[in-house]
Each structure stands twice: as structure tokens, then as C-alpha cells.
């Protein structure tokens, strides 16, 4: 599942996700829009946060 889809499903904003994993909203925006990928450590945090619903492969 894409991060954007998970955020929609859970009614979370980019800022809220950023706050949960300690990054700026602008970073989350870049990830969601495919401009950049999160670091491996942030991908791991996203996997934990989403209980695996968003996986490493979703960022490839």
C-alpha cells in the first residue's frame, strides 16, 4: 500500500505523519509525490508505524 493511501485510510495529514516519525511535512510531501524516497531508517519507521501495511517495496 502506498503511504498516501495509508494516510487517507487513517485520516492523517502529511504534517501528522511527519510529527510521528520526526521529519518535516515537506519531506513527507516529497515522498508521497515520488520526488524523493525516505532513508532506509525512515522507511523502517514507516513500516512499524503502519504495522507493515506500507512496505519497503512500496517505495521502489
N, C-alpha and C positions, 0 to 999 in steps of 0.2 A: 504494500500500500504506500502510495506517495505521502510524504509529510503533509502536504497541503490537504489531501483527502482526510488524513487522520485529524488534522486541526479542525476541519469543517465538521467532521463526525463528532468531535468533542467540544465544539463551540469555543475554541481557543484562538486568540489572535496571535499574530507574529510576535508582538511585544510580550505576551504572556509566555509563549514558548521560550523566547529569549531570556526572560527572567528566570524560568525554571532551569535552564542549562547555562546561565551566566554568559550570554552573548547579547549583542545589540540587536534590536529589531531589524536593522538594515542587513545584518548578516543572515538572519532567517529569511528575509526577502530575497536575497541573492540565491540562497539555497533553493527556495521554493520556485524561483523563476529560472533555475538552471544556469545562472551566470557563474556560480561557484559551487564547489562541493565543500561540505564541512570537513574538518580534520578528522582523522581516524578516532581520536579521543572523543570528539563531539558526536560522531556517528554512534559510538558505543553508548554515550549518554542518551541519545535519542532512542536507541533500541531499548534501553532499560526503561526510559520514560513511557514509551508506547507499549511496553510489555511484548516487544517483538513484532508488533503489527507493522511497524516500519523497519525494514531490514537493511543490511549493508547493500544488497543488490539494488535496492530502490534508489540508491544514489549513483549507480553506474550508468 
